[in-house]
Amino acid sequence: MSIMVGSVAESLVPTEFVQGNDTIINMDARDEARVEVVATLTLFVGIFQIILGLVQFGFVVTYLSEPLVRGYTTAATIHVTVSQLKHIFGLPLSERSQPLSLIYSLISLFRRIHNTNIGTLVVSTIALLCLFAVKEVNQKWQSKLPMPIPIELVVLVISTGLSYGINLHEQYGVGIVGNIPTGLLAPTVPKTDLFFQVVGNAFAIAVVGYTITISLAKMFAIKHGYKVDSNQELIALGLSNLTGSFFHCFAVTSSMSRSLVQESTGGNTQIAGSVSSLITLVIILKAGELFTALPKAILSAIVIANLKEMYKQFMDIPALWRTNKYDLLIWIVTFLSTICLNLDIGLGVSVIFGLLTITFRTQLPQYSVLGQVFDTDIYRDICQNTMTKEVDGIKIFRTSSAIYFANAELYAQTLKAKVGVNIDLLIEKKKKAVMKRKRGLQKVITLAQRILSNTKKGSGLEFLMNKEAIVGSLQTLSETIPNPPTLQSLGLERLSFHSLILDFAAVCFIDTVGIKMLKIIFEEFKDIEVDVYLVNCPGSILRQLQSSRFFNETFTPALIFPTIHDAVSYLSQTHESSSLQEVTAI
């Protein structure tokens, strides 16, 4: 966040902004101009966040899945760590905020590594060792300690005292915080004439700042078991930035390192934040000069040490590999895009990729043929459960997602493949057999007409069948072929099942393309003497079918059953009755 804001200030007010001979005056004028740019930027960041909160933009948090959030915060941790390395090694490196900025920063660091300030590196190393060691003690003896040892405060006080006493800045060139202006500036209205120069960056920073805040909020909410109101967080963040802009404040968001410091020391409520804010206010008003000699390396060491828990999120990779490959892919793509493209572009890429995975999952859902668990009303996938058996004469097919334009054709293709019969080939054979039968009948009729035209016997015709004379007519000749013809009458083999049940329990919606495909499925299976039934249809699906005029005289609402077992029981009884009637008739 600070890198993004700083890059805007540097681009609009470069170092060469003020020309002159007096370097001090130039630097002061440059800094004053940059403060004005940052104040204006913060104003519009706050306005954007408030507007987004009022229009309920917080819904976007729905698309920030846990793997995305953890991948994003892990990448942000890398960015924060790299940004602190210049203070750890005492190297003068410039800040960057563009794609591949992290890579460029590391390259620049390694190119200048030979210029490392040894004094700064020693201070950083000692501080890091102390911080890591005491944090391990706090974690290991957590139940026995009355409160965690505030090692950050101890290191801060001791290092400031030693730096002042030994004069680390003058003796060893160790970078220190330096003069901290005390007091608060009088509120002023930011310059709105910079709107068109900062509006694009302001919106990007508003979204990124909110994302960082809500990501940390969700992470701690999951850890401590409470709820987060995303729109409330967005409006609160916007009000903070809007108010702060009148006091020349920086655009704010949740600090990853400070949040982790507070949480690790037991501060889990608003009281901890209030106390921290009051202490910060006291330092700004009166105690700022006490930290003039504080080495910057100490602050960087505290930041890096408190990011240790964030680095443990790399353990998500093997865990997701075992559980869900899609979530693993989201985690990796989010991490790599944020590392390579920076926080703003990386966030956009991550959200888009997350939405694409939803499309992929619905476009390529799981399809299964269900069987009945022995002597129960439970039906499970026959490929995953050895205790199931297909119901005689009935196929039960289930999909795990909605049916819409992206997967409707795949649904039909998979259904035909799962029933174990080449439906399209069978329909084609039936059409050819019907056409062949019609052509044969047409030849008989044509021949009969020729004979009749040469006789004076009226409309009657005498023809031989099995050497017996039978008198018929052209009108009744076609009755020797069933209408419509059956598979059996056409010499085709009947299917092993007479009914197909489509389980819609997991179908949350179906669009017009899906409804058209469903009607084609009904018609095609009807053509091969298989009745299709729907079960477990949500009310919304039924309303869509009715509004789309899916039902007609052939396909009525009577083909819909509340459960699979209801449909199976009805079809089994109906088929037994019809079979018994056929046997009786014979």
C-alpha positions in Angstrom: 0.0 0.0 0.0 2.8 2.5 1.0 4.7 1.5 -2.2 1.6 2.2 -4.4 1.0 5.6 -2.7 4.7 6.5 -2.8 5.0 5.7 -6.5 2.1 8.0 -7.3 3.7 10.8 -5.3 7.1 10.2 -7.0 5.6 10.1 -10.5 3.7 13.4 -10.1 6.4 15.1 -8.1 9.8 13.7 -9.1 13.0 14.7 -7.3 13.8 17.2 -10.0 10.4 18.9 -9.4 12.0 22.0 -7.9 15.0 23.5 -9.5 17.4 25.7 -7.6 20.8 25.9 -5.8 19.7 25.3 -2.3 19.3 21.5 -1.9 17.5 21.8 1.5 14.9 24.2 0.1 14.4 22.0 -2.9 13.9 18.9 -0.8 11.5 20.7 1.5 9.5 22.1 -1.5 9.4 18.6 -3.1 8.2 17.0 0.1 5.5 19.6 0.6 4.3 19.1 -3.0 4.3 15.3 -2.4 2.3 15.7 0.8 -0.3 17.6 -1.2 -0.5 14.9 -3.8 -0.8 12.2 -1.1 -3.6 14.1 0.7 -5.6 14.5 -2.5 -5.0 10.8 -3.3 -6.2 9.8 0.2 -9.3 12.0 -0.2 -10.4 10.3 -3.3 -9.5 6.8 -2.0 -11.8 7.5 1.0 -14.6 8.8 -1.3 -14.4 5.8 -3.5 -14.4 3.4 -0.5 -17.5 5.1 1.0 -19.4 5.0 -2.3 -18.5 1.4 -2.8 -19.6 0.6 0.7 -22.9 2.4 0.2 -23.6 0.5 -3.0 -22.9 -2.8 -1.1 -19.7 -3.5 -3.0 -18.6 -5.6 -0.1 -20.3 -8.5 -1.9 -17.1 -8.9 -3.8 -15.7 -10.6 -0.7 -17.8 -13.5 -1.7 -15.4 -14.1 -4.5 -12.4 -14.0 -2.3 -12.1 -17.6 -1.4 -9.9 -18.8 1.5 -7.2 -20.1 -0.9 -7.2 -16.8 -2.8 -7.0 -14.8 0.4 -4.2 -16.9 1.8 -2.3 -16.9 -1.5 -2.7 -13.2 -1.7 -1.6 -12.4 1.8 1.4 -14.8 1.4 2.5 -12.9 -1.7 1.9 -9.6 0.1 4.2 -10.9 2.9 6.9 -11.4 0.3 6.4 -7.9 -0.9 6.6 -6.5 2.6 9.7 -8.5 3.4 11.6 -7.4 0.3 10.6 -3.8 1.0 12.4 -4.1 4.4 15.6 -5.7 3.1 17.1 -2.3 2.2 17.0 -1.3 5.9 18.3 -4.7 7.0 21.4 -4.4 4.8 21.6 -0.6 4.9 21.4 -0.1 1.2 19.8 2.9 -0.6 17.3 1.3 -2.9 14.4 3.1 -4.6 10.8 1.9 -4.3 9.0 0.5 -7.3 5.4 -0.1 -8.0 4.9 -1.7 -11.4 4.8 -5.3 -12.7 7.9 -7.3 -11.8 8.8 -4.6 -9.3 9.7 -7.3 -6.7 12.0 -9.0 -9.2 13.7 -5.7 -10.0 14.1 -4.9 -6.4 15.8 -8.2 -5.6 18.1 -7.8 -8.7 19.0 -4.3 -7.5 19.6 -5.6 -4.0 22.0 -8.3 -5.1 23.9 -6.0 -7.4 24.6 -3.7 -4.4 25.0 -6.4 -1.8 28.8 -5.7 -1.6 28.0 -2.2 -0.4 26.1 -3.6 2.7 26.6 -1.5 5.8 28.1 -4.0 8.3 26.9 -2.1 11.3 23.3 -2.1 10.1 23.5 -5.8 9.2 24.9 -6.7 12.7 22.1 -4.7 14.4 19.5 -6.4 12.2 20.9 -9.9 12.8 21.0 -9.5 16.6 17.5 -8.0 16.7 16.1 -10.8 14.5 17.7 -13.5 16.6 16.3 -12.0 19.8 12.9 -11.6 18.3 12.6 -15.1 16.9 14.0 -16.7 20.1 11.7 -14.9 22.5 8.7 -15.5 20.2 9.4 -19.3 20.3 9.6 -19.0 24.1 6.2 -17.2 24.2 4.7 -19.9 22.0 6.2 -22.8 23.8 5.4 -21.6 27.4 2.2 -19.8 26.5 0.2 -21.6 29.2 2.7 -20.9 31.9 3.4 -17.2 31.2 1.0 -14.7 32.7 1.3 -12.7 29.5 3.6 -12.9 26.4 6.9 -11.2 26.8 6.7 -7.9 24.8 10.0 -8.5 23.1 9.2 -5.9 20.3 8.9 -3.2 23.0 12.0 -4.4 24.8 14.1 -4.5 21.6 12.8 -1.1 20.6 13.8 0.6 23.9 17.2 -1.1 24.2 18.2 -0.5 20.6 17.1 3.2 20.8 19.2 3.6 24.0 22.2 1.9 22.6 22.0 3.8 19.3 21.9 7.1 21.2 24.6 6.1 23.6 27.1 4.6 21.1 26.0 7.0 18.4 25.5 4.3 15.8 24.5 6.7 13.1 27.7 8.8 13.3 30.1 6.0 14.2 28.9 3.2 11.9 26.6 4.8 9.4 23.5 2.9 10.8 20.3 4.5 9.4 18.1 6.0 12.1 14.5 7.4 12.1 15.8 10.9 12.5 13.7 13.9 13.3 10.0 13.2 13.9 7.9 16.4 13.7 5.7 16.7 16.8 2.1 18.0 16.9 -0.7 17.8 14.4 -1.1 20.1 11.4 -4.1 22.3 11.1 -6.7 20.7 8.8 -6.8 21.9 5.3 -8.8 21.0 2.2 -6.9 18.8 -0.2 -6.3 20.1 -3.7 -9.1 18.7 -5.8 -7.6 20.0 -9.1 -5.4 16.9 -9.1 -8.5 14.7 -9.5 -7.8 13.6 -13.1 -4.2 12.9 -12.3 -4.9 10.6 -9.4 -8.4 9.2 -10.0 -7.2 5.9 -11.6 -4.6 5.2 -8.9 -7.1 6.3 -6.2 -9.6 3.7 -7.3 -6.9 0.9 -7.6 -5.6 1.8 -4.1 -9.1 1.9 -2.7 -9.8 -1.6 -3.9 -6.4 -3.0 -2.9 -6.6 -1.4 0.5 -10.0 -2.9 1.1 -8.8 -6.3 -0.1 -5.9 -6.3 2.3 -8.1 -5.2 5.2 -10.9 -7.8 4.5 -8.3 -10.5 3.8 -6.7 -10.0 7.2 -10.2 -9.6 8.8 -11.4 -12.9 7.3 -8.1 -14.6 8.4 -8.5 -13.5 12.0 -12.3 -14.1 12.0 -11.7 -17.7 11.0 -9.0 -18.1 13.6 -11.0 -16.5 16.5 -14.5 -17.5 15.4 -16.4 -14.3 14.7 -18.2 -12.6 11.7 -17.0 -9.8 9.5 -19.4 -7.3 7.9 -17.6 -6.5 4.6 -19.6 -3.3 3.8 -19.1 -2.0 7.3 -15.4 -2.5 7.0 -15.4 -0.7 3.6 -17.3 2.3 4.9 -15.1 2.5 8.0 -12.0 2.4 5.9 -13.4 5.1 3.6 -14.3 7.4 6.5 -10.8 7.0 8.0 -9.2 8.0 4.7 -11.7 10.8 4.0 -11.1 12.3 7.5 -7.4 11.8 7.4 -6.9 13.5 4.1 -7.8 16.9 5.7 -4.9 16.3 8.2 -2.4 15.4 5.4 -2.6 11.7 6.3 -1.5 8.8 4.3 -4.1 6.4 2.7 -4.5 3.7 5.3 -5.3 0.0 5.3 -4.8 -2.8 7.8 -1.1 -3.3 8.5 -0.2 -6.9 8.1 2.8 -6.7 10.4 1.2 -4.5 13.1 -2.0 -6.6 13.1 0.1 -9.8 13.6 2.1 -8.1 16.4 -1.0 -7.0 18.2 -2.6 -10.5 17.8 0.5 -12.3 18.9 0.7 -10.2 22.1 -2.9 -11.0 23.0 -4.7 -7.9 21.7 -7.9 -9.2 20.1 -10.4 -6.4 20.7 -11.1 -2.8 19.8 -9.6 -1.8 23.2 -6.2 -3.0 22.1 -6.5 -0.9 19.0 -7.7 2.1 21.0 -4.7 1.9 23.4 -2.3 1.5 20.5 -3.8 4.6 18.8 -3.6 6.7 22.0 0.1 5.7 22.4 0.7 6.7 18.8 -1.0 10.0 19.4 1.1 10.7 22.4 4.3 9.9 20.4 3.1 12.3 17.6 2.3 15.1 20.0 5.1 14.9 22.6 7.4 11.8 22.6 8.5 11.7 19.0 11.9 13.1 19.8 12.6 10.1 22.0 12.8 7.9 19.0 15.1 10.0 16.9 18.0 7.6 17.4 15.9 4.5 16.7 17.7 2.4 14.0 15.5 1.7 10.9 16.9 -1.8 10.9 15.2 -2.5 14.2 11.8 -1.5 12.8 12.4 -3.7 9.7 13.5 -6.6 11.9 10.3 -6.3 14.0 8.2 -6.3 10.8 10.0 -9.4 9.3 9.9 -11.3 12.6 6.2 -10.9 13.0 5.6 -12.1 9.4 6.8 -15.6 10.4 3.3 -16.9 10.9 2.4 -15.7 7.4 5.2 -17.7 5.9 3.6 -20.8 7.4 0.9 -20.4 4.9 3.2 -22.1 2.4 2.1 -25.3 4.1 -1.2 -24.8 2.4 0.4 -26.2 -0.8 0.8 -29.8 0.3 -2.5 -29.7 2.2 -4.4 -28.5 -0.9 -2.6 -31.0 -3.1 -4.1 -33.8 -1.0 -7.6 -32.3 -0.8 -8.5 -30.1 -3.7 -6.5 -29.4 -6.9 -8.7 -26.5 -8.0 -8.1 -24.7 -4.7 -4.4 -25.4 -5.0 -4.4 -23.9 -8.5 -6.2 -20.8 -7.2 -3.6 -20.4 -4.4 -0.6 -20.8 -6.8 -2.0 -18.5 -9.5 -2.9 -15.8 -6.9 0.5 -16.0 -5.3 2.5 -15.9 -8.6 0.3 -13.2 -10.2 0.6 -11.0 -7.0 4.4 -11.6 -6.8 5.0 -10.8 -10.5 2.3 -8.2 -11.3 2.2 -6.4 -8.0 -0.7 -6.1 -5.5 -3.3 -4.3 -7.7 -3.0 -6.1 -11.0 -2.3 -9.4 -9.1 -5.6 -9.0 -7.3 -7.6 -8.5 -10.5 -5.9 -11.5 -12.1 -6.6 -13.6 -9.0 -10.3 -12.7 -8.8 -10.8 -13.3 -12.6 -9.0 -16.7 -12.4 -11.2 -17.6 -9.4 -14.3 -16.9 -11.4 -13.0 -18.9 -14.3 -12.4 -21.9 -12.0 -16.1 -21.7 -11.1 -17.0 -21.8 -14.7 -14.7 -24.8 -15.3 -16.2 -26.6 -12.3 -19.7 -26.1 -13.6 -18.7 -26.9 -17.1 -17.0 -30.1 -16.1 -19.1 -31.4 -13.2 -19.3 -34.9 -11.9 -21.8 -37.2 -13.5 -22.8 -40.5 -12.0 -25.2 -43.4 -12.4 -26.9 -44.2 -9.1 -27.9 -47.6 -7.7 -30.0 -48.6 -4.7 -28.2 -49.4 -1.4 -29.5 -52.9 -0.6 -33.0 -52.8 1.0 -33.0 -49.1 1.7 -34.4 -45.9 0.1 -30.8 -44.6 -0.3 -29.2 -44.2 -3.8 -25.5 -43.8 -4.3 -22.9 -43.8 -7.2 -22.5 -47.4 -8.3 -18.8 -46.7 -9.2 -18.0 -45.5 -5.7 -20.1 -47.8 -3.5 -19.9 -51.6 -3.6 -23.2 -51.9 -1.6 -25.3 -50.5 -4.4 -27.1 -52.2 -7.2 -28.9 -50.7 -10.2 -32.7 -51.1 -10.2 -33.9 -53.5 -12.9 -35.2 -51.6 -15.9 -34.4 -48.2 -14.5 -31.4 -45.9 -15.0 -30.8 -43.1 -12.5 -28.5 -40.3 -13.6 -27.2 -37.4 -11.5 -25.2 -34.3 -12.2 -23.3 -32.2 -9.6 -24.0 -28.7 -11.1 -26.4 -26.4 -12.9 -27.3 -27.1 -16.5 -26.6 -24.1 -18.7 -25.2 -23.1 -22.1 -21.6 -24.0 -21.2 -22.3 -27.6 -20.2 -25.8 -28.5 -21.6 -24.4 -30.4 -24.6 -21.8 -32.2 -22.4 -24.7 -33.2 -20.0 -26.6 -34.8 -22.9 -23.4 -36.5 -24.2 -22.4 -37.9 -20.8 -26.0 -39.1 -20.2 -26.0 -41.1 -23.4 -22.6 -42.6 -22.6 -23.5 -43.5 -19.0 -26.6 -45.5 -19.9 -24.5 -47.9 -21.8 -26.3 -47.7 -25.2 -25.4 -45.8 -28.3 -28.7 -43.8 -28.3 -27.9 -41.8 -31.5 -27.0 -45.0 -33.4 -30.2 -46.7 -32.2 -32.3 -43.8 -33.3 -30.6 -43.7 -36.6 -31.2 -47.5 -37.1 -34.9 -47.0 -36.2 -35.2 -44.2 -38.7 -33.6 -46.3 -41.4 -35.9 -49.3 -40.5 -39.0 -47.1 -40.6 -38.0 -45.7 -44.0 -37.3 -49.2 -45.3 -40.7 -50.4 -44.1 -42.4 -47.4 -45.6 -40.7 -47.9 -48.9 -41.8 -51.5 -48.9 -45.3 -50.5 -48.1 -45.3 -47.9 -50.8 -44.2 -50.5 -53.4 -47.1 -52.8 -52.4 -49.6 -49.9 -52.6 -48.2 -48.8 -56.0 -48.5 -52.4 -57.3 -52.0 -52.7 -55.9 -53.0 -49.5 -57.6 -51.7 -50.8 -61.0 -53.6 -54.0 -60.6 -56.8 -52.2 -59.6 -56.6 -49.9 -62.5 -56.7 -52.9 -64.8 -59.6 -54.6 -63.1 -63.2 -53.8 -62.5 -63.5 -55.2 -59.0 -64.0 -51.8 -57.4 -61.8 -51.0 -54.5 -61.4 -54.6 -53.3 -58.2 -56.5 -53.9 -57.6 -60.2 -53.7 -54.1 -61.2 -52.7 -52.4 -64.3 -51.4 -50.8 -64.7 -48.0 -49.7 -68.2 -46.9 -51.6 -69.6 -49.9 -54.9 -68.4 -48.5 -57.1 -65.9 -50.3 -57.7 -62.7 -48.2 -59.7 -59.8 -49.4 -58.6 -56.4 -48.2 -58.4 -52.8 -49.3 -55.8 -50.1 -49.8 -57.1 -48.2 -46.8 -56.5 -51.2 -44.5 -53.2 -52.3 -46.1 -51.1 -50.0 -44.0 -52.6 -51.4 -40.8 -50.3 -54.5 -41.2 -47.5 -52.2 -39.9 -47.8 -50.9 -36.3 -48.3 -47.1 -36.1 -46.0 -45.9 -34.6 -43.6 -48.8 -35.2 -41.9 -50.3 -32.2 -38.3 -51.4 -31.9 -39.4 -55.0 -31.7 -41.6 -54.7 -34.8 -38.7 -53.2 -36.7 -36.4 -56.1 -35.8 -34.3 -54.0 -33.4 -33.3 -55.1 -30.0 -35.2 -53.5 -27.1 -33.2 -51.7 -24.4 -32.5 -53.3 -21.0 -34.3 -50.4 -19.2 -37.6 -48.8 -19.8 -37.3 -45.7 -17.6 -34.7 -43.0 -17.1 -34.7 -40.9 -13.9 -32.8 -37.6 -13.9 -31.8 -36.5 -10.4 -31.9 -32.7 -10.2 -30.9 -32.4 -6.5 -27.7 -30.5 -7.3 -29.1 -28.5 -10.1 -29.4 -24.9 -8.8 -30.5 -23.3 -12.1 -31.1 -24.1 -15.7 -31.1 -21.6 -18.5 -33.0 -21.6 -21.9 -30.3 -23.6 -23.6 -30.4 -26.2 -20.8 -34.2 -26.5 -21.1 -34.1 -27.0 -24.8 -31.5 -29.7 -24.4 -33.6 -31.3 -21.7 -36.6 -31.4 -24.0 -34.4 -33.0 -26.7 -33.4 -35.7 -24.2 -37.0 -36.4 -23.4 -37.9 -36.7 -27.1 -35.0 -38.8 -28.1 -35.5 -41.3 -25.2 -39.2 -41.4 -25.9 -38.4 -42.3 -29.5 -36.5 -45.4 -28.3 -39.3 -46.4 -25.9 -37.7 -45.0 -22.7 -39.8 -42.8 -20.4 -37.8 -39.9 -18.7 -38.7 -38.7 -15.2 -37.3 -35.8 -13.1 -36.8 -36.0 -9.3 -35.6 -33.7 -6.6 -36.5 -30.6 -8.6 -36.1 -27.3 -6.7 -39.1 -25.0 -6.9 -37.1 -22.5 -9.0 -36.4 -25.2 -11.6 -40.0 -26.1 -11.8 -41.0 -22.4 -12.3 -38.4 -22.1 -15.1 -39.8 -25.2 -16.8 -43.3 -23.9 -16.6 -42.5 -20.4 -17.8 -40.5 -21.9 -20.7 -43.5 -24.0 -21.7 -41.6 -27.2 -21.3 -44.7 -29.3 -20.4 -47.2 -30.4 -23.0 -49.6 -33.2 -23.7 -46.7 -35.7 -24.0 -44.4 -34.4 -21.2 -46.6 -33.5 -18.3 -45.9 -32.5 -14.7 -46.8 -36.1 -13.8 -43.3 -37.0 -14.9 -41.9 -35.3 -11.8 -41.4 -37.0 -8.5 -40.3 -35.6 -5.1 -37.6 -38.2 -4.5 -35.7 -41.0 -6.3 -37.3 -43.7 -4.2 -40.9 -42.4 -5.0 -40.1 -42.6 -8.7 -38.5 -46.0 -8.4 -41.4 -47.5 -6.4 -44.0 -46.1 -8.8 -42.2 -47.3 -12.0 -41.4 -50.7 -10.6 -45.1 -51.3 -9.7 -46.4 -49.9 -13.0 -44.0 -52.0 -15.0 -44.9 -55.2 -13.1 -48.6 -54.5 -13.7 -48.1 -53.9 -17.5 -45.9 -57.0 -17.8 -48.6 -59.1 -16.1 -51.3 -57.7 -18.4 -49.1 -58.6 -21.5 -48.6 -62.2 -20.2 -52.4 -62.5 -19.5 -53.2 -61.3 -23.0 -50.9 -63.9 -24.5 
